[in-house]
Amino acid sequence: MTSKRPTRLDYCQYLLVSQINYTITNYADHTRNEMSHDAINRYLRDDRLTPRLVWEHVGSQIQASPHGYVVFDDTVLDKNFSHKMEMVRRQYSGNAHGLIKGIGLVNCVYVNPETGQYWVIDYRVYDPDHDGKTKLDHVQDMLVQIVHHKQLPFHAVLMDTWYATKDLMLFVDSLHKIYYCPLKDNRQVDDSGGEAPYRRVDQLSWANHEWEHGKTIKIKGFPKTVKVKLFRVAVSTHRTDWVVTNDLTQDSLDATQEVCGMRWKIEQFHREIKQLTGIEHNQCRKARIQRNHIACAMLVWIRLTDLARKTKQTAYRIKHGLLDDYLSHQLKNPTVTMRFA
């Protein structure tokens, strides 16, 4: 028997409809002998999908806004039980609150604050052994693409603490864009205009008006003329974020909190793509197969969320609703019937 050669559309369709098992073996087992495991493996090995595909598919869907936000963050695809999988390295996972073996992804999400909708617009696989690039390098590359090639309008860049480095913050500044990012508690800053030594940001004293309107500071290591606005943002009763922005006209704590709240959209994206597309569950060892699988998972998320917006449902409802017909049929004509002893 000649096995049918799968296509990108075939593989994405499998990731879209499968509910639990996303392995190649499971895919081959459910094609009614039309595709073999080896044929699917060859497709994933020979195709060459890149992050450019994301923009090609999502660009026409985006409702852009001059007040939009570009949000960067990374996530780790859990491969803790892998032994010889390429690109896997030990790295910190926020979900696991520790080091795990996994494949790192640096993602970029565009948020429209007027509608609350968001779209993944770019991503990079963190593979420094292959390309020599840090996560910060990937963020800079994606920013250049957004500003100069995609030409997507946005108001500000939102980043996590890990990305609040001098080089990246000054790079955003050089693009004439605004940024908001939290600093670590021990970051050395000066709010005295050079009259006092640098202090930890969490040891600064605050006047009454500074609680609501922020204070202008200089971060140690930055050029003398570069100042930023600092706000003390209470995230919860047990956590305070020290948020800085290069928008020196910003004088509202409430507005700053609202902006920072947009950053959680990328956490929602990470949760959805892991739970709905099987992005973590490919077990093949080769880097090219993993990269192609990740690209297909991104395309599946784009399709699911586009359908969710058009039908006013959640992506979870679209995905899990595929089981409705099965459940209705099994309740009426069960394949396996219940019996009591």
C-alpha positions in Angstrom: 0.0 0.0 0.0 1.3 3.5 -0.9 1.0 5.9 2.0 -0.4 9.3 1.3 2.1 12.2 1.9 0.7 14.6 4.5 0.6 18.3 3.9 0.9 21.3 6.3 -2.9 21.6 6.1 -3.3 17.9 7.1 -1.0 18.2 10.1 -2.5 21.5 11.3 -6.0 19.9 11.0 -4.8 17.0 13.2 -3.6 19.4 15.9 -6.8 21.4 15.6 -9.2 18.4 16.2 -7.1 16.1 18.4 -8.1 16.6 22.1 -5.5 14.8 24.2 -2.9 12.9 22.2 -0.8 14.9 19.7 1.8 12.3 18.8 2.7 11.3 15.3 1.8 7.7 16.2 -1.7 8.7 17.2 -2.1 10.7 14.0 -1.1 7.7 11.9 -3.4 5.4 13.8 -6.4 7.6 13.0 -5.9 8.1 9.3 -7.6 4.7 8.3 -4.2 3.5 7.0 -3.9 6.4 4.5 -0.8 7.8 6.2 2.0 6.0 7.8 4.0 7.1 10.8 7.1 7.4 8.6 5.3 9.5 6.0 4.2 12.0 8.7 7.7 12.0 10.1 9.2 12.7 6.7 6.9 15.6 6.1 7.8 17.2 9.4 11.5 16.6 8.8 11.5 17.9 5.2 9.3 21.0 5.4 10.8 24.3 6.6 8.3 26.4 8.4 9.4 29.7 9.9 7.9 32.4 12.2 7.2 34.5 9.1 4.1 32.3 8.6 2.5 33.7 11.7 2.4 37.2 10.3 1.3 36.0 6.9 -1.8 34.4 8.5 -2.6 36.9 11.2 -1.7 40.2 9.6 -5.1 40.6 7.9 -7.0 39.7 11.1 -5.5 42.4 13.3 -7.6 45.4 14.3 -4.7 47.8 14.7 -4.8 50.8 17.0 -2.4 53.7 17.5 -3.0 53.0 21.2 -2.0 49.3 20.9 0.6 47.5 22.9 3.3 45.1 21.9 4.0 42.6 24.6 7.1 40.4 24.9 7.6 37.4 27.2 9.0 33.9 27.0 7.7 30.5 27.9 9.2 27.0 28.2 7.7 24.0 26.4 8.0 21.2 29.0 10.3 18.4 27.7 11.3 17.2 31.2 11.2 13.5 30.2 13.2 13.9 27.0 16.8 12.5 26.8 18.1 13.1 23.4 15.8 15.8 22.0 17.6 18.6 20.1 17.2 22.2 21.4 16.2 21.0 24.8 18.1 22.7 27.6 17.6 23.3 31.3 15.9 26.7 31.9 13.7 28.5 34.4 10.0 27.9 34.1 7.5 30.3 35.7 4.9 27.6 35.8 7.2 25.1 37.5 8.9 27.8 39.6 12.2 26.2 38.9 14.5 24.7 36.3 13.1 22.2 33.9 14.2 20.7 30.6 12.4 22.3 27.8 12.4 24.3 24.6 12.3 28.1 25.1 10.0 30.3 23.1 10.2 34.1 23.0 6.8 35.4 21.9 5.3 38.7 20.8 1.6 39.5 21.2 -0.2 42.6 19.9 -3.0 44.0 22.2 -5.8 46.3 21.1 -6.8 48.0 24.4 -10.1 49.4 23.0 -11.4 45.9 22.2 -9.3 43.8 24.6 -8.4 41.5 21.7 -4.9 40.2 21.1 -3.0 38.4 18.4 0.4 36.6 18.4 2.4 38.4 15.7 5.8 36.8 16.0 7.9 34.3 18.0 11.4 32.9 18.1 12.8 29.6 19.3 15.5 30.1 21.9 18.3 28.0 20.6 21.6 29.8 21.5 23.8 26.7 20.7 22.5 26.9 17.1 22.2 30.7 16.4 24.2 32.3 19.2 21.3 34.6 20.1 20.0 35.6 23.5 16.4 36.2 24.4 17.1 39.9 24.3 18.5 39.6 20.8 15.3 37.9 19.7 13.2 40.7 21.2 15.3 43.3 19.4 14.9 41.4 16.1 11.2 41.2 16.5 10.9 44.9 17.4 12.8 45.9 14.3 10.4 43.7 12.2 7.4 45.4 13.8 8.5 48.9 13.3 10.3 48.8 10.0 8.7 45.9 8.1 5.3 45.1 9.5 4.8 48.8 10.2 2.2 48.0 12.8 1.0 51.0 14.8 1.4 50.8 18.6 1.8 53.0 21.6 4.1 51.1 24.0 6.2 48.1 24.5 5.4 46.0 27.6 8.0 43.6 29.1 8.7 41.5 32.1 11.4 42.1 34.7 13.8 39.8 33.0 13.8 42.1 29.9 14.3 45.3 31.8 17.9 45.6 30.8 19.8 48.9 29.9 20.5 47.8 26.3 16.9 46.8 25.6 15.3 49.8 27.2 17.7 52.2 25.4 17.0 50.3 22.2 13.2 50.9 22.5 14.0 54.5 23.3 16.0 54.7 20.0 13.0 53.6 18.1 11.1 56.5 19.6 8.7 54.2 21.4 7.4 54.1 25.0 8.1 51.2 27.3 6.7 50.0 30.6 8.5 47.3 32.6 9.0 46.3 36.2 12.4 46.5 37.9 13.8 43.9 40.3 13.8 44.9 44.0 17.6 45.2 44.1 18.0 47.5 41.1 20.2 50.5 41.9 18.5 53.8 41.3 18.8 57.5 42.2 15.9 59.9 43.0 18.1 62.7 44.4 19.5 64.2 41.2 23.0 62.9 42.0 23.1 64.3 45.5 22.9 60.9 47.3 24.3 57.5 46.5 22.4 54.9 44.5 19.9 52.8 46.5 17.9 49.7 46.0 14.6 50.6 44.3 12.7 49.0 47.2 14.5 51.2 49.7 13.4 54.6 48.3 11.3 56.9 50.4 8.0 58.2 48.9 6.3 61.6 49.4 2.6 61.6 49.5 2.1 63.0 46.0 4.6 60.5 44.5 2.4 57.6 45.4 -0.2 58.8 42.9 2.0 60.6 40.4 5.3 58.7 40.4 8.8 60.0 40.8 11.6 60.7 38.3 14.7 58.6 38.8 17.9 57.6 37.1 18.9 53.9 36.9 22.5 53.1 37.6 24.5 52.4 34.4 22.2 54.5 32.2 23.5 57.7 30.5 23.4 60.8 32.7 20.7 62.4 30.6 18.4 59.4 30.6 15.7 59.6 33.3 12.6 57.4 33.7 9.4 57.7 35.7 9.0 55.2 38.5 5.6 54.0 40.0 5.0 51.7 42.9 2.3 49.3 41.7 0.6 47.1 44.3 -0.1 43.8 42.4 -1.4 42.1 45.5 -1.2 42.3 49.3 2.1 40.3 49.1 3.6 41.8 45.9 4.7 45.2 44.7 6.0 45.9 41.2 8.4 48.8 40.7 7.3 49.9 37.2 9.4 52.3 35.1 8.5 54.1 31.9 10.4 56.4 29.6 7.2 58.4 29.2 8.1 61.3 31.6 4.6 62.8 31.0 2.9 59.9 32.7 1.8 61.1 36.1 -1.0 58.7 37.0 -0.6 55.5 39.0 -4.1 54.3 37.9 -3.2 54.7 34.2 0.1 52.9 34.8 -1.7 50.0 36.5 -4.1 49.8 33.5 -1.2 49.7 31.1 0.6 47.0 33.0 -2.6 44.9 33.1 -2.3 44.5 29.4 0.8 42.5 29.9 -1.3 39.5 31.2 -2.7 39.0 27.7 0.5 37.1 26.8 0.1 34.8 29.8 -3.4 34.0 28.5 -1.9 33.3 25.1 0.7 30.9 26.7 -2.0 29.1 28.6 -4.3 28.7 25.5 -1.6 27.5 23.1 -0.3 24.9 25.5 -3.8 23.6 26.4 -5.4 23.7 22.9 -2.8 22.9 20.3 -0.5 20.2 21.7 2.5 22.5 21.2 4.4 20.7 24.0 3.6 17.2 23.0 5.6 16.3 20.0 8.1 13.6 21.0 10.4 13.7 17.9 14.1 14.3 18.6 15.1 16.4 15.6 15.2 20.2 15.9 13.6 20.7 12.4 10.6 18.6 13.3 10.2 20.4 16.6 10.4 23.8 14.8 7.8 22.7 12.2 5.5 21.4 15.0 5.7 24.7 16.9 4.9 26.7 13.7 1.9 24.5 13.0 0.7 24.9 16.6 0.9 28.7 16.2 -1.2 28.5 13.1 -3.8 26.4 14.9 -4.0 28.9 17.7 -4.5 31.7 15.2 -7.3 29.7 13.5 -9.1 28.9 16.8 -9.0 32.5 18.1 -10.1 33.9 14.8 -13.2 31.5 14.9 -13.7 32.5 18.5 -13.9 36.2 17.7 -16.2 35.7 14.8 -18.6 33.4 16.7 -18.3 35.2 20.0 -17.2 32.1 21.8 -14.0 31.2 23.6 -11.2 29.2 21.9 -11.8 26.5 24.5 -15.5 26.3 23.5 -14.5 25.9 19.9 -12.0 23.2 20.6 -13.9 21.2 23.2 -17.2 21.6 21.3 -15.8 19.2 18.7 -16.7 16.5 21.1 -20.4 17.5 21.4 -21.5 15.3 18.5 -19.5 12.3 19.8 -21.0 12.6 23.3 -24.6 13.0 21.9 -24.1 9.9 19.7 -22.7 7.8 22.5 -25.4 8.8 25.0 -28.0 7.7 22.4 -26.2 4.7 21.0 -23.3 3.8 23.3 -20.5 1.7 21.9 -19.7 0.4 25.4 -22.8 0.0 27.6 -22.9 0.3 31.4 -23.7 -2.8 33.5 -24.0 -3.3 37.2 -22.7 -6.5 38.9 
